[in-house]
Amino acid sequence: MAAPDGDDKPLQKISDAFKVLASVAQDSQSPDMELASFSRACTHVCPLFGCLGIAFKFAEKDFVAKVKDLAEASNSIKTLQSMIEQDVQNNCVRTAGSHTRNLLRVKRGLDMVRLLFEYMLVTEGSSLRDPASKAYEKALAPYHGWAIRKAVSAGLYTLPTKEQLLVKFNEDEAAARVLMQNYVTACTPVLQYVDNLFTSRDLGTDW
Ligand code: 1PZ
């Protein structure tokens, strides 16, 4: 039985959470995006890793730790803006482990999932390898060293099939397509919003 809160429906949760963030990102009248709601939405992405198998444990650990850092920061910092401002003041924007650096990494993870879904929606057949590899090449590979790229390309051979993934998502194909498209659509303005936070302060996004 489906739990009423949708605990066993990771795609549904992601789609819902990002719709809310998208409305904040798109409405110039709305107050600045809250770190708590951003990090909460990202938390919903974490269960996806569990569906990919053991090969991506290392990626899960990295992503989950960074989302957790943002969630903890949200106890004392209200908005993404003020979090970045604080790191600018402290001169630690690019320092390993800084909130702002973690935000950039998490943003890339969201972009990875967006591209993965986008490619899955237009790819025939049951293999996830092609869409996953194309998404990785675009979103993350340019920022990763040789060892990580190697580990990822090995991991791509261990991915479940699309059908197996849908079972783990607890969705049929039609419902999954709608939810993936919802995320793709909602995520786009959110990523744009975060990008703007970096570019408007000349912090760059390619590091
Ligand atoms: C079917 C789906 C296939 C998914 C393939 C996903 C491959 C992701 C591989 C990511 C490996 C991450 C290992 C650690 C990388 C870190 O060095 C960097 C920099 O961190 P820092 O130096 O600032 O501490 N971290 C990242 O690049 C963040 C990566 C986030 C990855 C999120 C992927 C989300 C995929 C979910 C798919 C459902």
Residues whose N, C-alpha, C, O or C-beta is under 5 A from the ligand:
A	BS01	1PZ	L48 F58 A59 D62 F63 R105 G109 M112 V113 L128 A132 V152
